[in-house]
């Protein structure tokens, strides 16, 4: 986050509110850069950010996948933040959805998944 999004976070291995805000800013930045969404990069996951989310799935390779992977790492999943939505990311998404009682337990990450991660 510090290197790619200049968040200036203290590296303390704690997933706190500042990290979450930094991750949301990274999400908003990637939605703007990849999909031209013109979101305000403010670190607040609001309705505009939610509506701008594109569903990620196995095989996707981009920086938005990297942001998803970073969120999942903060939730305790062992992943490499490489931007490749491969089997390990699919498994983490499915497990996260199961633990958070999503109605549809699949390996895709859409707006409901990001909303849950950003709470």
N, C-alpha and C positions, 0 to 999 in steps of 0.2 A: 504493500500500500504506500509506504513511504517513497520507494523508488519510482513506481509507475504513476502514482497519483498525488505525490507531494503532500501527504496527509500530516506529516510531522508528528507522528505518534511515537510515544515512548515505547520501546520494545521491552515488554515486561512479562510476556507469555500469559497475559490475562486477557480474557475476552470481556471487555467492559463496554460501557456506553460509547466511549470515544472510538473504539474499534468498530462498533456497529455503525456509527455515523460515517466513518471512513469507508466502510464497505458499501454503504448505500450511495455515497458520493462516487465510488468506483463504478457501481452499477449504473448510475445516472450518466456518468461520463461515457461508458461503453455503449449505452443505448443511444446517446447522442452521436457518437463517432461511427458506430456500426450501422445504425438505422436512421440517422438524421432526425431524431425525435425532438430536439430543441427543448429539452427539460432544463429547469433551473437546477444546477448542481448544488444542492443545499443540505444533503444528507438526511432528508426527511422522506420516508416512503409514504407518499400520498396517492391520491387517486390518479393523477397524471402519470406518475411513475408506474403504478400498477397497470394502467391501460397500455403503457408503452412496452411492457414485457413481451418478448417473443419466446415461445416455448422452445426449450432446448431438449435435444434427444441424442441418443447414441449415434455416434458418427460425426456430430458437430465438432468443429475445431475453430475456436475464436477466443477473443479476450473476454467475452461474456461468460464463456465456460470457465475461464480462470477465476472470475469473480464468484461464480457458483461454487467452485471448488474451495475457494478461500472461506466462504460462508460455512461450508460443510466441515472444513478443518476446525473452525472455531466452535463447531458443535461436537467436536471430538472424533471426527472421522479421520482415518489415516489415508490421505490422498497426496498426490503430487500435483501442485498447481502448474499444469502444463498446457491447459487450454484444449485438451483432447477429451471429449466425452466418450470414454471407453468403459469397459466392464466394471472397473472399480468405482467410477462415478455413478454408473447405473445402480450398482449395489447400494451405495451410500444413499442415493435418492430414495430408493425403495425402502430401505431401513428407516430413514428419517420419516417418510410418509406413514409407515406402519406405527412407529413410536408416537407420532402426533395425530394418529387416528384419522387420516385422510380417507375419504370414501373410495377413491380410486388409487390403488397402490400399483403404479407403473413406474418405469424408469425415466419418465419425462419430467422436466422442471419448467413449470409455467408460472403464471401470475400468483396463483394460490400458494405455491411452494415458496416463491420469493417473498410474498407477504408474510408467511409464517416465519421465515428466516430473519426477516427485518423487524419483527416485533420485539 
